[in-house]
Amino acid sequence: MRPVPPSPSIGPTRIGPRLRETRMAQGLTIGNLADATGLTKGFISRVERDETSPSVATLVNLCQVLSLPVGALFEPPEHEVIEFATAPFINFGGTGVVERMLTPRTESRVQVIRSQLAPDADGGDDFYTISCDVEVVHVLAGAVTMRFPHGEVELKTGDSMTVPGREPHTWVNRSDAPAEVIWTIVPASWSGSSRSPS
């Protein structure tokens, strides 16, 4: 793993689901909201499905009726599920590795990365450091060797290792079988750059 410059999110902001959840939590139908705002039911339905973008004035109107601060629409949800099949591919450096971020890019308290390491994959010959308090390495399958200036530690399936933040290290999969590793970084240190699987 190697820190790389973060890249901004290019995905659209989805405000529709938050509006729908707020409306339903208050026991309001689309018809009720339409009557209170003067908007059509069809328009509100499209907004809730993110099929159209309301003007700022319309958005303020909707939020006032729902007693919802406009800024709350753009805050990340408190509970966010990231399905592995759709988790974003990222690039933290190294060769022979495919990585997915399992925590939201907006989550600053912790960062979880799942890496698939091909045989002979490595994090590079040079030692690197991570700007964090602690890093936990957990081997889901296979084996990985953690390399430090003072020596090496062999980890096999099921093993975990805690590495102090900013300690120089790197890794290598010296086996002839692939390995799968979970990296947990506290706090999150960088966003990574998006990429397609190699």
N, C-alpha and C positions, 0 to 999 in steps of 0.2 A: 504494500500500500504506500502511495506517495501523494502528498498534497498537491493539488493542481488548482488553478484559479477557478473560482465559482462562476457559473453561468446563470444568467437570469432565467426565470421561468417564462416560457413563451405561450403557455396555455391560457385560455380565456378564464376570467373569474366567473365562477358559477354561483350566482346569487339566487336563482330560482328555487332550488331546494330549501334554502334557509327561509325564504318568504313563505313557501308552502308549509314547512314545519311550524313556523310561528303562527300562521293562520289556523292550522289544525289544532295546535295546542290550546288555542283560545276558543275552540269549538265553533269557528266561523266557517261557513260554506263559501265557495267562490261567489255565489249569488249575494251573500251578505256583504262581502268585500266590494263587490261591484256596486251595490247600492250605496255604500258608505263613501266610495271614492269617485263615483260617477264614471267609472271605466266599464267597458263591456266584459262580460264573463269570458268570452273567447280570448280577449286580449290578456286578461289576467292569467288564464290557463296557459297561454303561450309563454308569458313571462316566467311562470313557475316551472315550465319545462325548458327554460333557457333557449326558446326558439325565436325570441325577439328581445331587443334591448330597449328598455324604457328610457325616456328622457330623464334628466336629473330632476326636473319638477315632478314628473310622474312618480319617480322612485321616492322622493321626499313625501309625496302624498300618501303612497302605500305605507311607508314606514310610520307616518304620523297616525294613521288609522290603526295600525298594528301595535302602536307604542313600542316600536323597535328602533333603536338608534341606527342611523344610516351606516355608521362605521362598523356596526356589528355584522353587516352583510359581508364584509371583507376580512373578517377575522377568521383564522383557521378554526375548524371545529375542535371541541375538546376531545372527542373520540374519533379517531380517523383510522379506518381499516385500509390496509394496503395488501391487496391480494398478490401472492408471489408471481402469478402468471402475468400480471400487469405492472409489477414493480419496475421502476425505471432502471435501465442499464446506465451505469456510470463508469467513469474511468479514474481510478486512483493510482494508476501507474502499474509497473510490473509487466511481465511477459507471460503469455499462456494462461491468462486469468480472465474469467467473465464475472462481473460483479453487478449486483443489484442492491439498491438502497431500500431498506425495509422500513425506514422511518420517514416522516414527511420532511421535505427540505426546510420547512418553517420551524421544525422542532429543534430548539437550541440546547435542551437539557441533556439529550442523549442521541447517539447516532448508531444505527445497526446496519451493517453491511454483510451480505451473504456472498461469498466468493467460491467459484468453482475453479479449482486449480488443476490444470492438465499435468501429466507427468513432466518433470523437469521445469515446471513453472517456477518463477522466482520474482522477488520484489526488487531485484537489481543488486549489483555487486556492492554498491555503496550503502552504508548505513544511513537511515533517515530517522527523523524524530517527528512526533505528532504533538501539536499544541493542544494538550488536554491534561486533565488531572490523572486519569487512569484509562487504560485500554485492556479489555478482556478478550482473549482469543479462545474460541471453543471449536474443537474439531468434530464436525458432524460425521464425517466419513473419511477414511484414508489416513494419511499421516502427513505432518508438516514439520519442518525443522525451523525453529526460531533461532536466528543468529544474532549475537551480541559481540561487542568488541572484546569481551572477556571470555567468550565461549559460546557453546550451542546447547539448545534444549530440544530434545525429540518429543513431539506430541503425537499421540495416536488417537484413534477413534474414541470419543467420549472424554478426552482430556481437555482441561481448561488451564489457562495461564493468565495471570494478572501482571501487566507491565506498567510500571510507573510512567506517568506522562513525561514526555520529552526525553525519555531514555533512548539512545541510539540503538536501532535494531533493523533487521530485515528478515526475510523468510525464504524458504525454498522447499519445493516438493521433490525430493530425491528419489521417490519410488517410481515404479513403472506403472502405477495405477493412479487415476485421478483422485483428488481430495476435495472435500467441501468444508468450508470454514465460516464461522460467524465471528465478526469483529464487532465489539461493542465499545464505543468511545464516549467518555463522559468528561466534560460536556462535548457536544458536537463541535468538531473543529473546522470543517469546511463543507461546502456544498457539493464538490465534485463537478465534473463536466459530463454532460449527457453524451451518450454515444450509442451506436448500434452494436449488437454482439458480433464479435469477430468469428 
